[in-house]
Amino acid sequence: MPSATRDQLEVAVSMDGYEARMVQWGDTTVIFDEATAAADPAPLFKGLPDDRCQCEHFGYVLEGEIVVRYADSEEVIAAGAAYYLPPGHLPLIRGSAKTLEFTKSADLNKTMETVNKNVAAGAQPISL
C-alpha cells in the first residue's frame, strides 16, 4: 500500500479514550493516533529505561495538542505543528488530540513488547 488515509487502516491499538491505526512501510511504522480523553499513559512504559518511551518519533499534530514530558522539562505541541520526540519521553494527554507519526518499526516493536506485557499484567493509563 503506497498511501493510506486513517480510515483505510485497521485499528492496531484500542483502549478507553485512545485508538491507533498503523501500517508498516519499509522500516518505518506510520501511526494515526486519536485520543478522546485526558490520560497519563506512564504506567504502560514501566520497565523501559527510565520508565520512558525509547523511540524516536517524527510527527504532526492534526487536532488538539499533545504534552511531552522529559526528565527535566515538559513541552506542549499544538495543532499545526510538526515535531520530533527523542528517546526518553512520556506523553500526557490533556484532552482530545489527533496526530500522524512516523517511527522506526524495530524500535516501536521493542517498546511495544514492554507496553503489551504491562497491559497483560493489568496496567492502564491513569484517567485525568
Backbone torsions as a table, in degrees:
resi	resn	phi	psi	omega
1	MET	NA	109.8	-177.6
2	PRO	-79.8	-15.6	177.6
3	SER	-153.1	159.9	179.7
4	ALA	-162.5	146.4	168.5
5	THR	-94.9	165.3	178.3
6	ARG	-53.7	-46.0	-175.7
7	ASP	-69.7	-15.8	178.1
8	GLN	-82.4	-12.7	-177.0
9	LEU	-98.3	146.6	176.8
10	GLU	-76.3	151.9	176.6
11	VAL	-69.2	125.8	179.5
12	ALA	-101.1	-32.0	179.3
13	VAL	-137.3	132.2	178.1
14	SER	-141.9	121.8	176.2
15	MET	-138.1	166.7	175.7
16	ASP	-52.6	119.8	176.1
17	GLY	79.8	7.6	-178.0
18	TYR	-150.5	140.5	175.7
19	GLU	-145.8	140.2	175.9
20	ALA	-130.3	133.2	174.5
21	ARG	-115.1	131.6	-171.5
22	MET	-135.0	155.2	170.7
23	VAL	-148.5	143.0	177.5
24	GLN	-101.5	125.9	174.5
25	TRP	-122.9	117.0	-176.2
26	GLY	60.8	-130.0	-179.6
27	ASP	-98.3	16.4	-176.8
28	THR	-121.5	138.9	173.0
29	THR	-102.3	128.5	176.5
30	VAL	-98.1	128.9	-173.5
31	ILE	-128.2	124.3	168.4
32	PHE	-98.4	111.1	178.7
33	ASP	-100.3	142.6	172.2
34	GLU	-139.5	120.9	175.3
35	ALA	-109.5	136.5	-179.6
36	THR	-120.6	-0.6	-179.1
37	ALA	-144.9	146.8	178.2
38	ALA	-67.4	131.9	-178.7
39	ALA	-160.6	154.7	173.9
40	ASP	-113.1	106.4	-177.5
41	PRO	-83.4	12.7	-177.3
42	ALA	-50.1	-40.0	-179.2
43	PRO	-59.3	-23.4	-179.2
44	LEU	-73.6	-19.9	-175.6
45	PHE	-98.6	1.8	179.0
46	LYS	-58.5	133.7	179.6
47	GLY	102.7	-16.5	173.0
48	LEU	-80.9	161.0	176.8
49	PRO	-51.9	129.3	-177.3
50	ASP	57.7	16.4	-178.4
51	ASP	54.8	37.2	-178.2
52	ARG	-131.3	155.0	177.7
53	CYS	-62.0	133.5	-177.3
54	GLN	-106.1	10.4	178.4
55	CYS	-86.9	152.9	165.4
56	GLU	-92.5	129.6	177.9
57	HIS	-122.0	136.4	170.7
58	PHE	-114.9	133.7	-176.5
59	GLY	-161.7	-173.0	-178.3
60	TYR	-146.5	131.6	177.6
61	VAL	-86.6	114.8	-178.9
62	LEU	-80.7	-42.6	-178.7
63	GLU	-145.5	150.1	176.0
64	GLY	74.2	-146.0	178.1
65	GLU	-152.4	155.7	174.1
66	ILE	-120.7	150.7	176.3
67	VAL	-114.8	132.9	-179.9
68	VAL	-121.9	125.5	-179.1
69	ARG	-106.3	134.3	173.9
70	TYR	-114.7	173.5	-178.2
71	ALA	-58.5	-32.1	-174.1
72	ASP	-123.2	7.1	-178.6
73	SER	-162.8	173.1	177.7
74	GLU	-138.2	143.5	-178.7
75	GLU	-132.1	136.9	174.9
76	VAL	-106.2	127.0	-179.7
77	ILE	-118.6	118.0	-172.9
78	ALA	-98.5	165.3	178.9
79	ALA	-50.7	138.3	179.9
80	GLY	94.5	-4.7	-177.4
81	ALA	-104.3	137.1	169.1
82	ALA	-84.5	155.2	-179.1
83	TYR	-147.0	160.9	170.7
84	TYR	-130.1	126.3	175.9
85	LEU	-113.4	114.4	176.5
86	PRO	-76.5	165.5	174.9
87	PRO	-56.4	147.4	177.4
88	GLY	98.0	32.3	-179.1
89	HIS	-121.0	163.9	172.8
90	LEU	-134.8	131.2	175.5
91	PRO	-79.7	156.9	172.6
92	LEU	-140.2	130.4	-176.4
93	ILE	-109.5	114.2	-178.3
94	ARG	-93.2	-14.6	-178.7
95	GLY	-175.7	-158.5	-178.2
96	SER	-73.9	144.5	179.7
97	ALA	-160.0	150.2	173.9
98	LYS	-130.9	135.0	177.8
99	THR	-133.8	160.7	170.2
100	LEU	-122.1	124.6	-170.3
101	GLU	-133.5	149.0	178.9
102	PHE	-125.7	124.0	-175.0
103	THR	-138.4	142.1	175.2
104	LYS	-61.1	126.4	-174.1
105	SER	-59.8	-41.9	-178.4
106	ALA	-61.3	-42.3	178.7
107	ASP	-66.9	-42.6	179.7
108	LEU	-63.4	-44.1	179.7
109	ASN	-60.6	-41.1	179.4
110	LYS	-64.4	-43.7	178.0
111	THR	-64.8	-42.7	-177.7
112	MET	-66.5	-24.6	174.2
113	GLU	-58.1	-46.7	180.0
114	THR	-68.9	-45.3	179.5
115	VAL	-58.1	-46.5	-179.2
116	ASN	-64.0	-38.1	176.0
117	LYS	-62.6	-42.0	179.3
118	ASN	-65.0	-41.8	177.9
119	VAL	-63.2	-43.8	179.7
120	ALA	-62.3	-29.0	178.9
121	ALA	-85.8	1.7	175.8
122	GLY	102.9	1.5	179.0
123	ALA	-67.3	141.4	177.6
124	GLN	-139.5	153.6	172.3
125	PRO	-59.3	150.6	177.5
126	ILE	-85.8	121.7	178.0
127	SER	-68.6	137.7	-179.9
128	LEU	-109.5	NA	NA
